[in-house]
Amino acid sequence: MVLKKLLLDDIYCKLVYKINNKQILKENSNYEKCYCCRNDKVKHIMCKVRYSPHYTYVMGNKKNYINYMKSSGIYAGYGLEHSFSKYDNLIKNFDKSKMGVIKCVLRSGKYILVDGVHRVSILLNRGIESEMVKMVRN
């Protein structure tokens, strides 16, 4: 296991962009093409966590995240591991000392989250600048 201290502002997350060619997210200059997609059904984009619907939810703009999760459904984990009440509870009761390991992969010079977008969003909101992450191969 390789742990590395990363600036949270340098971490990217993948977002579901299209499902069966139906666009989920509107065009945004903060979004970048994601080269991870091997699935013809689901296409992703990348953005820094600070520009994600997950972060804007923590900042109080819940509409974008709710629309994103409802539109992305199971492809973004909605109804499986994620729900609005679980996220609200995580935000309300967040304890960094009980936080699991955030996981990233390094691709084309970018640190991309494999697990932890909700936690990184909360950390950014709380003014945390860096965090130890587990670097994984994906």
C-alpha positions as CSV (number, residue, x, y, z in Angstrom):
1,M,0.0,0.0,0.0
2,V,1.4,3.4,-1.0
3,L,0.2,6.4,0.9
4,K,0.8,9.9,-0.5
5,K,-0.1,13.3,0.9
6,L,-2.1,15.2,-1.7
7,L,-3.5,18.7,-2.0
8,L,-7.3,18.2,-2.1
9,D,-7.6,20.9,-4.7
10,D,-5.5,18.7,-7.0
11,I,-7.8,15.7,-6.8
12,Y,-10.3,14.9,-9.6
13,C,-13.4,12.8,-9.6
14,K,-15.2,11.0,-12.4
15,L,-18.8,11.8,-13.1
16,V,-21.4,10.0,-15.2
17,Y,-21.7,12.1,-18.3
18,K,-23.8,10.0,-20.6
19,I,-25.9,6.8,-20.3
20,N,-26.9,5.2,-23.6
21,N,-25.9,8.5,-25.3
22,K,-28.4,10.4,-23.1
23,Q,-26.5,13.4,-21.6
24,I,-26.7,13.6,-17.8
25,L,-24.6,16.7,-17.2
26,K,-24.6,20.0,-19.0
27,E,-21.4,21.2,-20.7
28,N,-19.1,22.9,-18.2
29,S,-15.7,24.4,-18.8
30,N,-14.5,22.7,-15.6
31,Y,-15.2,19.3,-17.1
32,E,-12.5,17.3,-18.9
33,K,-12.7,14.2,-21.1
34,C,-12.2,11.0,-19.2
35,Y,-10.2,8.2,-20.9
36,C,-11.3,5.5,-18.5
37,C,-14.5,4.5,-20.2
38,R,-14.4,1.0,-21.6
39,N,-18.1,0.6,-21.4
40,D,-20.1,1.8,-24.5
41,K,-23.2,2.3,-22.3
42,V,-21.8,4.8,-19.7
43,K,-19.4,7.7,-20.4
44,H,-17.7,9.7,-17.8
45,I,-16.1,13.1,-17.5
46,M,-13.6,14.4,-14.9
47,C,-13.4,17.5,-12.9
48,K,-11.7,18.7,-9.8
49,V,-13.8,17.8,-6.8
50,R,-14.4,21.5,-6.0
51,Y,-16.5,21.7,-9.3
52,S,-18.5,18.5,-8.7
53,P,-22.2,18.3,-7.7
54,H,-21.0,16.5,-4.6
55,Y,-19.1,19.6,-3.4
56,T,-21.8,22.1,-4.3
57,Y,-24.2,19.9,-2.2
58,V,-22.0,20.4,0.8
59,M,-21.9,24.1,0.1
60,G,-25.7,24.3,0.2
61,N,-26.6,24.0,-3.5
62,K,-28.3,20.6,-3.2
63,K,-30.2,20.8,-6.5
64,N,-27.4,19.9,-8.9
65,Y,-26.4,16.8,-6.8
66,I,-30.0,15.6,-6.5
67,N,-30.6,16.0,-10.2
68,Y,-27.2,14.3,-11.0
69,M,-27.9,11.3,-8.7
70,K,-31.4,10.8,-9.9
71,S,-30.4,11.0,-13.5
72,S,-27.3,8.8,-13.1
73,G,-29.0,6.3,-10.9
74,I,-27.2,3.1,-10.1
75,Y,-24.3,4.2,-12.4
76,A,-23.3,6.8,-9.7
77,G,-24.2,4.5,-6.8
78,Y,-27.6,6.1,-6.1
79,G,-29.9,3.6,-4.4
80,L,-27.0,1.2,-3.8
81,E,-24.5,2.8,-1.5
82,H,-25.5,6.5,-1.8
83,S,-28.7,8.4,-0.9
84,F,-29.4,12.0,0.1
85,S,-30.2,11.1,3.7
86,K,-26.9,9.2,4.0
87,Y,-25.0,12.1,2.6
88,D,-26.8,14.6,4.9
89,N,-25.9,12.3,7.8
90,L,-22.3,12.1,6.7
91,I,-22.0,15.9,6.5
92,K,-23.7,16.4,9.8
93,N,-21.8,13.8,11.8
94,F,-18.5,13.8,9.9
95,D,-15.5,12.8,12.0
96,K,-12.2,12.9,10.2
97,S,-10.7,10.5,12.8
98,K,-13.3,7.9,11.8
99,M,-12.9,8.5,8.1
100,G,-11.9,5.5,5.9
101,V,-9.0,5.7,3.5
102,I,-9.4,7.8,0.4
103,K,-8.2,6.0,-2.7
104,C,-6.8,7.6,-5.9
105,V,-5.3,6.4,-9.1
106,L,-2.7,8.5,-11.1
107,R,-3.6,8.8,-14.8
108,S,-2.0,11.2,-17.2
109,G,-0.6,13.3,-14.4
110,K,-3.9,13.6,-12.6
111,Y,-5.0,12.1,-9.3
112,I,-8.4,10.6,-9.8
113,L,-10.6,9.4,-7.0
114,V,-11.5,5.7,-6.9
115,D,-13.3,6.1,-3.6
116,G,-13.9,9.2,-1.5
117,V,-15.6,12.0,-3.5
118,H,-18.1,12.7,-0.7
119,R,-15.4,12.7,2.0
120,V,-13.1,15.0,-0.1
121,S,-16.0,17.3,-0.7
122,I,-16.6,17.6,3.1
123,L,-12.9,18.1,3.8
124,L,-12.7,20.9,1.2
125,N,-15.7,22.5,2.7
126,R,-14.1,22.4,6.2
127,G,-11.0,24.1,4.9
128,I,-8.7,21.0,5.0
129,E,-6.0,21.5,2.3
130,S,-4.3,18.1,2.2
131,E,-4.9,14.5,3.1
132,M,-3.1,11.2,3.0
133,V,-4.6,9.0,0.2
134,K,-3.9,5.4,-0.8
135,M,-2.6,5.2,-4.3
136,V,-4.1,2.2,-6.1
137,R,-3.8,0.6,-9.5
138,N,-7.0,0.5,-11.4
